[in-house]
Amino acid sequence: MNSHPATSIETLANGLTLIALPQAQAAVVTADIWVRSGARTEPFAYQGISHFLEHLVFKGTERLTPGKFDYLIEARGGATNAATSMDFTHYYITVANHDLTASLPLLADLVTQAAIPAVEFEPERLVVLEEIRRAQDNPERQIYQTLASTLYGDHPYARPVLGEPEHLWAMSADIVRDFHRARYQPQAMTVVLAGGLTAAQLLEAGRTTFAGLSRTAVSEPLPAIALPTATTGRFIHPLPRLQQNRMILAWLGPAMADLAAGVALEFISTMLTTGRTARLVRLLREEKGWARQINSYFAFHHDPGLFVLGAQVETPYLEASEELMLEEIQRLCRGEFTQEELERARRLLVSEWIFGTETPSQTCTLYGYYSTVSNLDQLGRYRTLLDTLSAIDIQQAAQTWLASIPATLIFTPE
Amino acid sequence: MTTPITLTNGLRLVLIPTDTEIVAVRAFWPGGSGQETAATQGLAHLLSTVLTKGCGTLGSQAIASKIEMVGASLSADNQSDYFLGGISCLVRDLPALLHLFAEILREPTFPEQELELERRNTLQAIKSQQERPFTVAYNHLRQQLYGTTHPYSFPDYGTNETIQQLSQNDLATYHQRVCQPNHMVLCIACSLTEAQLLSLVEACFGAWVVNEPALLAPIADVQLPPTRHTITQTTQQATLLLGYPTVGLNDHDHIALKLLSTYLGSGLSSRLFIELREKKGLAYEVSAFYPAKLGKSHFVTYIGTAPENLEVAEAGLRQEAQRLTEIALTADELVIAKNKMLGQYALGKQSSAQLARVLGVYEFLGWGTAYDQQYPELIEALTAETIQTVAARYFSTEPSMTLVGPA
């Protein structure tokens, strides 16, 4: 069952998953290659290798000299970029409809045949080191990193995707190249094509480009990863250059496989903090004026996700705000919410879905993510759950995942 | 396809036909932060935050409830030369929400307690800005370029002093002065027919009478001698900005400056990216931008780099601007820069909200929606010679420099 009315899915003989999503009104096509390889499954000694590889992929192949790919795509008026996360890495282009057949083979060559030339390795390592420095200058980023390391302990989700400088210095072009050969196999890839061509045209472009890609005989098993255990307690971190207290309450949540619980936590986060009438926004920001930038989310991951509740809180109100947040969570655990609050959250989440699949690149991200980290049936289920989830489901998820004492992190100006 | 319709009260309506259930409404009216004085810095931003928090007999929670219960969103923002408000919703909810939107624009009440709340939040936001080195640097660079009394130099949120002084009357007076139907453009991207939309808009906005003509202060021309300024922060990277005074968006050189900004700073194949990042490994982020402003604007090149690389980085940024004054772009470089601009233009008009914004601004600026077709022609017409002449006009002068980084 598919959530997009015109989804076509094929598995090629080499194991690669191909998804075509025609969007008739679009003037452009996005082609998005997803690889089931990210920071979660990196060797411990080479943290950050997935992200560094993503940079080095753009350094070309036997056929594409460094910079040539960017040039060829952008010279046609297209756009390209890539992103690395815990559970995936993806590379994408957005080009005019008539440019797809010429551009897609370039993207395929870039990603699957990366040469990782030794001469390009050193300058690019400097670029990533600058990226790390830049991240360290960004308080929001530092806060997230501290949150992740507190909640995930020894699990790889605790580590920065960018790695640490010492890990980068430990890598060589050969090591990164071997990592690429081992991980970027067709059976670990999903290619999503969405835009203003027909399904037949999109599929044909995908087949022609990727059918010839061979898989190597053996791929190493990924390292086994122990699941994180819950962390509770109160942690205070002074941060340099911070001007405002940040308070975060966080709980480990369900893994992607427990989709219904994850969606229920999205309802809860929407009830609490999406919009001015959301409970905590109304209470903490609008009525009491104790806090601002109140937000919450449930972050889906392949392994256990994270439910986060955060705000900028003025110093005199830190404790009272924490109490109030916990009290509202407890009330949800007891089922103390109205049908109106639930339906409001439902409408907001359905809108988010509709507005979040408006353009080809958004659509590719959604489908590529699910195909890579979960599967497309789950994406269809996700959309159905937005319509069907009941008050009982939400209360049960709250009881299961949020009734325990959270980890409270408070970041204060140094 | 999108000929504007003018209501009897002067409101100009731009309708963009679509075939989706998504509706984007965007309204544009004059003012923005460009009409602030030194004593009222931050007025436009504060006004935008309080505007949606009371209208007619509705309070903040009642307004938000009407929006959120149908999964819609409502926004009000200030730009340097105009205000922008909007609604994004599904087509079935448009009639009710457009009435609400009209009431917000026509009869905002700026409730006293909402003003106090947003005043406090703004004071906190002013502090938070210090956490972002780029913002600190850019706020200061604008002071160097415009002096401390020109509106383009004011920080978006204002200052502690001005935010504490602004009153409900300041907000209400400013709003009434600039938010008048005869100066407003309303742009709606929607699948309803023109007749349906016209009657809906008439019902919501038709009875709105013009109070008095809006008198806007012209944006003053200033050109200050270049200066260099360093702000010490205990950061790992140094953030370096170079600012060159330029012209506004109605000037002949506007399109050429946009091309220069694309050539230098846009994408993975841009000149600064290749020369300073890919070849020298100096930075993760290095780019250029040229903000669209009615008054005289500025062109900025910038880089975030390790402090020990600062000299090389500054020399590199300067050299790349200088080079454009000395040699013309090759035929190939010119074609590519043009294709990038055209491509980005198409990519920037994918969603209903993007379309409503782009076409609405054109109508608001008096260029008309036909500018949507003219813009690609203007890009195509640029020659390497023109671009070099324009580069020479703005990049031959010494830029102002702002640096934020460790001592």
Interface residues (C-beta under 8 A of the other chain):
Chain A: Q25 A26 A27 V28 F58 P66 G67 D70 Y71 E74 A75 R76 G77 G78 A79 T80 N81 T94 A96 E122 P123 E124 R125 L126 V127 V128 L129 E130 E131 R133 R134 Q136 D137 N138 P139 P240 R241 L242 Q243 Q244 T274 G275 R276 T277 A278 R282 R285 E286 G289 R292 Q312 E314 E340 E343 R344 R347 L348 L349 V350 S351 E352 I354 F355 E358 T359 P360
Chain B: T18 D19 T20 E21 I22 S60 Q61 A64 S65 I67 E68 M69 V70 G71 A72 S73 S88 C89 L90 L117 R120 N121 Q124 A125 K127 S128 Q130 E131 R132 P133 Q233 T234 T235 Q236 Q237 G267 L268 S269 I274 R277 E278 K279 K280 G281 L282 A283 Y284 E285 G304 T305 A306 V335 I336 N339 K340 L342 G343 Q344 A346 L347 Q350 S351 S352
